[in-house]
Amino acid sequence: MSSPRVLSVLFVLLVLSACGKPETQPQSETATYGSFELVADEVLKPVIDSLVQGYTTENPTAKVTVKYVSAGEAVRELMNKQARAIIIDRGLTPQEREVMAKDSVSLPAFRMAEDGIGVVANRLFREDVISMTDLRRNMTDGIREPSKDYDVRGWLRVLFPAYPSSIEAVVDSTVLGTTMTPKTADVVRFGTSDSIFWFVKRPSGGGLGFVSSAWKHWLESRNDTSVKFLPIIPHDLSSQGISEPVMLHIAYIAEGAYPLTTIVNGYTSETANTVPRGFFVYCMTAHGQTVFKNFGLLPKTQPIKLVPAK
């Protein structure tokens, strides 16, 4: 049997030991403390990577990991409550909103930026511009033999990010007039947007690719001149001597002159004092909006002064 003196000593040692232990109870998540996985549209990868780096640099107690998928897959994960927050390069479709409404889910859209969709071609492609009319013709006139000089009037493959991508949905609705119009061109889809550049720059010419403005900045940062972005003639009135092409540039997106654009939207059902909402708030601040601007996307919450490119 232990003596009263021995028991007293053991009690004191236990108390002292407990006092020296660190706090094991985790601190509650806040807008700047905690972690979450963002499910993001792959077509926006360069700008999302930069946004995450900026947010975590300013908030070192927050951790954001990113899973890149197609826009359709991101929405599906949000619907199934597998994702706490998503960012996609389009808005929700009426069908997606209907499903959300049935589940009584409130999803306000965080309109972060306006994106331009660029048309890329091999540097040997004969044409330096392309019209909306030629884009539509190439997507719907069926398969024809490709011309040796990469003439736009010859048959070309149409290259998109992985289905169902936000970019393909926007191009279909803008160029074809509706997402229901069937494409009869040879369509090739890729798991990553940078793979589109790899395909286009091949000696055979590859085809016409569609990518986000964010990837234009990515390509330029590598001084890669093997592909070129084609300015677009919004309204082909060449018979009347009017055929002004518009290049992909943030100033022309702001003016509403560039014809292929879409809105970057963030969606989450999380409450205000959580990391997902904290990250979304950062995206809407001056620092976050500057990141979008640096990648050629037009900020939606911060006024900026722009000079069109020459």
C-alpha positions as CSV (number, residue, x, y, z in Angstrom):
1,M,0.0,0.0,0.0
2,S,1.3,3.4,-0.9
3,S,2.0,5.9,1.9
4,P,0.1,9.2,2.0
5,R,3.5,11.0,1.3
6,V,4.1,9.0,-1.9
7,L,0.5,9.7,-3.2
8,S,1.0,13.4,-2.5
9,V,4.2,13.5,-4.5
10,L,2.6,11.7,-7.4
11,F,-0.4,14.1,-7.4
12,V,2.0,17.1,-7.5
13,L,3.9,15.6,-10.4
14,L,0.7,14.9,-12.4
15,V,-0.4,18.5,-11.9
16,L,2.9,19.9,-13.0
17,S,3.0,17.6,-16.0
18,A,-0.4,18.7,-17.1
19,C,0.5,22.4,-16.8
20,G,3.4,21.9,-19.2
21,K,1.3,20.3,-22.0
22,P,0.4,22.4,-25.0
23,E,-3.2,23.1,-25.8
24,T,-4.7,20.1,-27.7
25,Q,-8.1,21.6,-28.4
26,P,-8.0,23.0,-32.0
27,Q,-8.9,26.6,-32.5
28,S,-12.2,27.1,-34.3
29,E,-11.9,27.9,-38.0
30,T,-12.1,31.5,-39.1
31,A,-11.7,33.4,-42.3
32,T,-8.0,33.4,-41.9
33,Y,-7.3,30.2,-39.8
34,G,-7.9,26.7,-40.9
35,S,-7.8,24.7,-44.1
36,F,-10.0,23.6,-47.0
37,E,-9.8,22.1,-50.5
38,L,-10.9,24.4,-53.3
39,V,-12.4,22.7,-56.4
40,A,-11.5,24.9,-59.3
41,D,-12.0,25.0,-63.1
42,E,-8.8,23.8,-64.7
43,V,-9.0,26.4,-67.5
44,L,-8.2,29.0,-64.8
45,K,-5.3,27.2,-63.2
46,P,-2.5,29.9,-63.7
47,V,-4.6,32.6,-62.0
48,I,-6.0,30.3,-59.3
49,D,-2.5,29.2,-58.3
50,S,-1.5,32.8,-58.0
51,L,-4.6,33.7,-55.9
52,V,-3.9,30.9,-53.5
53,Q,-0.3,31.9,-53.1
54,G,-1.3,35.5,-52.4
55,Y,-4.0,34.6,-49.9
56,T,-1.8,32.1,-47.9
57,T,1.1,34.6,-47.9
58,E,-1.1,37.2,-46.3
59,N,-2.8,34.6,-44.0
60,P,-0.1,32.1,-43.0
61,T,-2.4,30.3,-40.6
62,A,-4.7,29.4,-43.5
63,K,-4.1,26.5,-45.9
64,V,-5.8,26.1,-49.3
65,T,-5.3,23.1,-51.5
66,V,-6.7,23.0,-55.0
67,K,-8.2,20.2,-57.0
68,Y,-8.5,21.1,-60.7
69,V,-11.4,19.6,-62.6
70,S,-13.8,20.6,-65.4
71,A,-16.5,23.2,-64.5
72,G,-19.2,20.5,-64.8
73,E,-17.4,18.2,-62.3
74,A,-16.8,21.1,-59.9
75,V,-20.5,21.9,-59.8
76,R,-21.4,18.2,-59.3
77,E,-19.1,18.0,-56.3
78,L,-20.7,21.1,-54.8
79,M,-24.1,19.7,-55.4
80,N,-23.1,16.4,-53.7
81,K,-21.5,18.4,-50.8
82,Q,-18.1,17.0,-51.7
83,A,-16.7,20.5,-52.2
84,R,-17.0,23.4,-49.8
85,A,-16.3,26.0,-52.5
86,I,-15.8,26.1,-56.2
87,I,-14.6,28.6,-58.8
88,I,-15.6,28.1,-62.4
89,D,-15.2,30.1,-65.6
90,R,-19.0,30.5,-66.2
91,G,-22.2,30.9,-64.3
92,L,-24.5,28.1,-63.1
93,T,-26.8,26.8,-65.8
94,P,-30.6,26.9,-65.3
95,Q,-30.6,23.1,-64.8
96,E,-27.9,23.4,-62.1
97,R,-29.8,26.2,-60.3
98,E,-32.9,24.1,-60.4
99,V,-31.2,21.2,-58.7
100,M,-29.8,23.5,-56.1
101,A,-33.2,25.0,-55.5
102,K,-34.7,21.6,-54.9
103,D,-32.1,21.0,-52.1
104,S,-32.9,24.5,-50.7
105,V,-29.3,25.5,-51.1
106,S,-28.6,29.2,-51.2
107,L,-25.6,29.9,-53.5
108,P,-24.9,33.6,-54.1
109,A,-22.5,34.1,-57.0
110,F,-19.2,35.8,-56.2
111,R,-18.6,37.5,-59.5
112,M,-14.8,37.8,-59.5
113,A,-13.6,38.7,-63.0
114,E,-14.4,38.7,-66.7
115,D,-12.4,36.3,-68.8
116,G,-11.7,36.4,-72.5
117,I,-11.5,33.2,-74.4
118,G,-8.6,33.1,-76.9
119,V,-8.3,31.3,-80.2
120,V,-4.8,29.8,-80.7
121,A,-3.3,28.5,-83.9
122,N,0.1,27.3,-85.1
123,R,2.5,30.1,-86.0
124,L,2.5,28.9,-89.6
125,F,-1.3,29.2,-89.9
126,R,-1.8,31.4,-93.0
127,E,-4.4,33.7,-91.5
128,D,-3.5,36.3,-88.8
129,V,-7.1,36.9,-87.8
130,I,-10.3,34.9,-87.8
131,S,-14.0,35.9,-88.0
132,M,-16.9,34.7,-86.0
133,T,-18.4,33.5,-89.3
134,D,-15.3,31.4,-90.0
135,L,-15.3,30.0,-86.5
136,R,-18.9,28.9,-86.9
137,R,-18.3,27.5,-90.4
138,N,-15.3,25.5,-89.1
139,M,-17.4,24.0,-86.3
140,T,-20.4,23.1,-88.3
141,D,-19.5,22.5,-92.0
142,G,-18.2,19.0,-91.4
143,I,-14.9,17.4,-92.1
144,R,-12.9,18.5,-95.1
145,E,-9.3,17.9,-96.1
146,P,-6.9,20.3,-94.3
147,S,-5.1,22.7,-96.6
148,K,-1.3,22.5,-96.7
149,D,-0.9,26.2,-95.8
150,Y,-3.2,26.1,-92.8
151,D,-5.9,28.1,-94.6
152,V,-8.8,28.8,-92.3
153,R,-11.1,27.7,-95.1
154,G,-9.7,24.2,-94.9
155,W,-10.8,21.7,-92.3
156,L,-9.3,22.2,-88.9
157,R,-9.7,20.3,-85.6
158,V,-11.4,22.2,-82.8
159,L,-9.5,21.9,-79.5
160,F,-11.2,22.3,-76.1
161,P,-10.4,21.5,-72.5
162,A,-11.9,18.4,-71.0
163,Y,-15.6,18.0,-71.3
164,P,-17.8,19.4,-70.0
165,S,-15.7,22.5,-69.9
166,S,-16.8,26.1,-69.2
167,I,-15.0,27.3,-72.3
168,E,-16.8,24.9,-74.7
169,A,-20.1,25.9,-73.2
170,V,-19.3,29.6,-73.8
171,V,-18.0,29.0,-77.3
172,D,-21.0,26.9,-78.3
173,S,-23.5,29.5,-77.0
174,T,-21.6,32.5,-78.5
175,V,-20.3,31.1,-81.8
176,L,-23.1,28.6,-82.6
177,G,-25.9,30.6,-80.9
178,T,-26.9,27.8,-78.6
179,T,-25.3,24.8,-76.8
180,M,-27.9,22.6,-78.6
181,T,-26.4,23.2,-82.1
182,P,-24.4,20.1,-83.0
183,K,-20.8,20.5,-83.9
184,T,-19.8,18.4,-87.0
185,A,-16.1,19.4,-86.8
186,D,-13.5,17.0,-85.5
187,V,-13.5,18.0,-81.8
188,V,-10.5,17.0,-79.6
189,R,-10.6,17.5,-75.8
190,F,-7.7,17.6,-73.4
191,G,-7.4,17.1,-69.7
192,T,-5.2,20.2,-69.3
193,S,-5.2,23.5,-71.1
194,D,-1.4,23.5,-71.7
195,S,-1.9,20.2,-73.7
196,I,-3.8,22.3,-76.2
197,F,-0.7,24.4,-76.9
198,W,1.3,21.2,-77.3
199,F,-1.1,19.9,-79.9
200,V,-1.4,23.2,-81.8
201,K,2.4,23.7,-82.1
202,R,3.0,20.4,-83.8
203,P,4.4,20.6,-87.3
204,S,1.1,19.5,-88.8
205,G,-0.6,22.6,-87.4
206,G,-2.8,20.8,-84.9
207,G,-6.0,22.9,-85.2
208,L,-7.8,25.8,-83.5
209,G,-7.6,25.8,-79.7
210,F,-9.7,27.7,-77.2
211,V,-8.1,28.8,-73.9
212,S,-8.6,31.3,-71.1
213,S,-6.8,34.7,-71.0
214,A,-4.9,33.3,-68.0
215,W,-3.1,30.9,-70.3
216,K,-2.1,33.7,-72.7
217,H,-0.2,35.3,-69.9
218,W,1.3,31.9,-69.0
219,L,2.5,31.4,-72.6
220,E,3.9,34.9,-72.9
221,S,5.9,34.5,-69.6
222,R,7.7,31.6,-71.3
223,N,8.4,33.6,-74.5
224,D,6.9,30.8,-76.5
225,T,6.2,32.0,-80.1
226,S,5.4,28.6,-81.6
227,V,1.6,29.4,-81.4
228,K,-0.3,32.7,-81.9
229,F,-3.5,34.1,-80.6
230,L,-5.8,35.2,-83.4
231,P,-7.7,38.5,-83.2
232,I,-11.4,38.0,-83.9
233,I,-13.6,39.9,-86.3
234,P,-16.8,40.1,-84.3
235,H,-19.0,40.9,-87.3
236,D,-17.8,39.8,-90.7
237,L,-18.8,42.7,-93.0
238,S,-15.9,42.4,-95.4
239,S,-18.2,42.7,-98.4
240,Q,-18.9,46.2,-97.2
241,G,-15.3,46.9,-96.5
242,I,-15.7,46.6,-92.8
243,S,-13.7,43.9,-91.1
244,E,-12.0,45.2,-87.9
245,P,-10.4,42.4,-85.9
246,V,-10.3,42.7,-82.1
247,M,-7.3,41.2,-80.2
248,L,-7.6,39.4,-76.9
249,H,-6.7,42.2,-74.4
250,I,-8.1,43.3,-71.1
251,A,-8.9,46.8,-72.5
252,Y,-11.1,45.3,-75.2
253,I,-12.8,43.0,-72.8
254,A,-13.6,46.1,-70.7
255,E,-15.0,47.9,-73.8
256,G,-17.2,45.0,-74.7
257,A,-15.5,44.8,-78.1
258,Y,-13.9,41.3,-77.7
259,P,-16.7,38.8,-78.6
260,L,-15.7,35.7,-76.6
261,T,-16.0,36.4,-72.9
262,T,-17.3,34.8,-69.7
263,I,-17.6,35.6,-66.0
264,V,-15.4,33.9,-63.4
265,N,-17.8,32.9,-60.5
266,G,-17.2,31.5,-57.0
267,Y,-19.8,29.5,-55.2
268,T,-20.0,28.3,-51.6
269,S,-22.7,27.7,-49.1
270,E,-20.3,28.3,-46.2
271,T,-20.9,30.9,-43.6
272,A,-19.0,34.1,-43.3
273,N,-16.4,33.2,-40.7
274,T,-14.8,30.2,-42.6
275,V,-11.7,29.8,-44.7
276,P,-13.6,29.3,-48.0
277,R,-15.4,32.6,-47.5
278,G,-12.2,34.3,-46.3
279,F,-10.5,33.2,-49.6
280,F,-13.4,34.5,-51.6
281,V,-13.2,37.8,-49.8
282,Y,-9.5,38.0,-50.7
283,C,-10.4,37.4,-54.4
284,M,-12.7,40.4,-54.3
285,T,-10.2,42.7,-52.5
286,A,-7.8,45.0,-54.3
287,H,-4.9,42.5,-53.9
288,G,-7.0,39.6,-55.3
289,Q,-8.4,41.7,-58.1
290,T,-4.9,42.8,-59.1
291,V,-4.0,39.1,-59.5
292,F,-6.8,38.7,-62.0
293,K,-5.7,41.9,-63.9
294,N,-2.1,40.6,-64.0
295,F,-3.3,37.5,-65.9
296,G,-5.4,39.5,-68.4
297,L,-8.8,39.1,-66.8
298,L,-11.0,42.1,-66.1
299,P,-11.5,42.7,-62.3
300,K,-15.2,43.0,-61.4
301,T,-15.0,44.9,-58.1
302,Q,-12.1,47.2,-58.5
303,P,-12.0,50.1,-61.0
304,I,-8.9,50.1,-63.2
305,K,-7.4,52.4,-65.8
306,L,-6.7,50.6,-69.1
307,V,-4.9,51.5,-72.3
308,P,-5.8,49.3,-75.3
309,A,-2.9,47.4,-76.8
310,K,-1.6,48.6,-80.2
